[in-house]
Every structure is written in structure tokens, then in C-alpha cells.
Amino acid sequence: MRAVLKKPALLSILCATAETFKKESYLFLLGYKKNENFVIEHAIPFQTAKRNFGQVENISYREKLVINLSEFFWKNSQIIGDCHSHTEFGGGRWCAIPSEQDKKDSEQNGIYIIVGISVKRKTQQWKKTKNGGVLGSIGKYKFEVNAFWAPEDKKLEQIPLICPSAHRLNAFKK
């Protein structure tokens, strides 16, 4: 199992995470499953999610609205999971790994992207990490992006994240 993150989804994820910095972001992942791959084509940010420094919560009736609109615009894609961020202000745990609450909220066969975001201390080239995610900086932020999958037992397992667009961001470094 692995996740393939397309350019439009990466852009939405990084923008939403930077926009809500200090508080967590929340996005739906639209795409499809093909063989052993989750192909993530788009990420739809939830503007009205209840945010704080350590968690984010969606509003169910607004979730239904976003689902209906996304089905109208992207007929070949479906909601296959979600994405949220962990910041350095959320109790010192900004890393892109699941919290205990993330583990409880996971749904069987769902795909989850977790983005760690912090203020960058130095410029970081975009690269693949040892654990299969991607890491790099843009502007004043450092990002770490990891993918997780919840198999039948709902225990989140990290899976490799394939994201060619992240490596192309290095061409724009100053």
C-alpha cells in the first residue's frame, strides 16, 4: 500500500496548513484507489472547522455540503480520507505522526495525511524521509508530510508517500 499525492492536492494541503498556522488545518482527500495505491488528486480545505492549537473538529452538516459539492465537480473521484496538520504550538508535538485522538478517529480502509508545520530555522531542500514521507521548506515554514492507512483493525500504519511535485519545489529555492 502507498499514497500518490498529485500536484493540486499538494498545493491545497500546503496552502491550507500555512494559512491556519498556529492552529490545525483540516482537509478532505479526493481521489481513488487503484491496485495497491491511493491516488490523491485534490484536497478540499474545511474553512469552518473548529480549530485550536492541539486539534481540529469538523462540523457534520457542513461536511455533507462539501461532500455533495465535491461529488458534483469531481465525478470520478471520491472522498478517500482526510488530512490535518500538527503545529509546533499543539503541546510541542508538531511532528507528522498520529496522535492518540487521530488513532481513535481513523476509519477502516481510510487514507490519512498528517502535515507537521513549524517556523523554519534554515532552508530545507525537499526530500524523501527515512520513514517514507517528504520534508522541506517554503517561505518561512518547514513542512513534513506523511501518509497513513487504517486497515481492517483500524490501527494506523505509515505507508510510503509518492509526491514528485514536492521535489520540483527545490527549483524555486532562492
SVG drawing of the C-alpha trace seen along z (x, -y; Angstrom):
<svg xmlns="http://www.w3.org/2000/svg" viewBox="-26 -34 45 40">
<polyline fill="none" stroke="black" stroke-width="0.4" points="0.0,0.0 1.2,-3.5 -0.2,-7.0 0.4,-9.1 -0.1,-12.8 -0.8,-14.8 0.2,-18.4 -3.2,-20.1 -3.6,-18.2 -0.1,-19.1 -0.8,-22.8 -4.1,-22.8 -2.5,-21.0 0.5,-23.3 -1.6,-26.5 -4.3,-25.4 -1.6,-24.4 0.3,-27.6 -2.9,-29.7 -4.1,-28.3 -0.6,-28.1 -0.6,-28.0 -3.9,-26.2 -4.6,-22.9 -5.9,-22.6 -8.4,-20.1 -9.0,-18.9 -10.9,-16.1 -8.8,-14.0 -10.4,-13.3 -9.1,-10.5 -9.4,-6.8 -7.8,-3.5 -6.0,-1.7 -4.4,1.7 -2.2,1.0 -2.2,-2.8 -4.3,-5.6 -4.2,-8.3 -4.9,-11.7 -5.9,-14.1 -7.4,-17.0 -7.6,-18.2 -10.6,-20.3 -9.9,-22.6 -12.6,-22.9 -12.8,-26.6 -15.4,-26.4 -13.7,-23.6 -13.4,-24.3 -9.7,-24.8 -7.3,-25.2 -3.6,-24.6 -3.9,-20.9 -6.8,-19.6 -9.4,-20.3 -13.0,-19.2 -15.3,-19.3 -18.9,-20.3 -21.1,-17.4 -23.8,-19.3 -21.2,-21.4 -19.2,-18.2 -22.3,-16.9 -22.4,-20.1 -18.8,-19.8 -19.3,-16.1 -22.2,-17.0 -20.3,-19.8 -17.2,-17.7 -19.3,-14.8 -20.7,-17.3 -17.4,-18.7 -15.3,-15.6 -17.4,-12.7 -14.5,-10.3 -13.1,-11.0 -14.5,-10.2 -13.5,-11.1 -10.9,-8.6 -9.7,-10.1 -8.6,-13.3 -5.6,-15.5 -4.8,-17.7 -1.8,-19.4 0.1,-19.3 1.8,-22.6 4.6,-23.4 2.0,-25.1 0.0,-22.0 1.7,-21.0 5.2,-20.7 4.1,-17.8 4.3,-19.2 5.7,-16.1 3.7,-14.4 2.7,-11.3 -0.8,-10.3 -1.9,-11.4 -4.0,-9.1 -7.1,-11.0 -6.1,-10.5 -5.9,-6.8 -9.3,-6.8 -10.9,-8.8 -9.5,-6.7 -11.9,-4.7 -11.2,-1.3 -9.5,-1.5 -9.2,-5.3 -6.1,-7.2 -4.7,-10.0 -2.2,-12.6 -0.6,-14.4 1.4,-17.5 3.9,-18.8 4.4,-22.5 6.8,-24.8 8.7,-28.1 11.8,-27.1 15.1,-27.7 17.0,-27.1 16.1,-26.4 15.4,-22.7 15.5,-21.1 12.5,-18.9 13.4,-15.3 12.1,-11.9 12.5,-10.9 13.6,-7.6 10.1,-6.7 8.6,-7.3 7.3,-10.9 8.5,-14.1 10.1,-17.1 11.1,-20.6 10.6,-24.3 8.7,-27.1 8.9,-30.7 9.1,-30.9 7.7,-27.4 9.1,-23.9 6.7,-21.0 6.8,-17.3 4.1,-15.3 3.4,-11.6 0.7,-9.2 -1.1,-6.6 -3.6,-3.9 -6.1,-2.2 -6.5,1.5 -9.3,3.7 -8.1,3.4 -8.1,-0.4 -4.6,-0.6 -2.9,-3.4 0.1,-2.2 2.5,-4.5 2.8,-4.0 5.1,-5.4 4.1,-8.8 5.0,-9.3 5.0,-13.0 7.0,-14.1 5.8,-17.7 7.4,-18.2 10.9,-17.6 10.1,-20.1 9.7,-22.8 13.5,-22.8 13.8,-24.6 12.1,-27.6 14.6,-28.0 16.5,-31.2"/>
</svg>
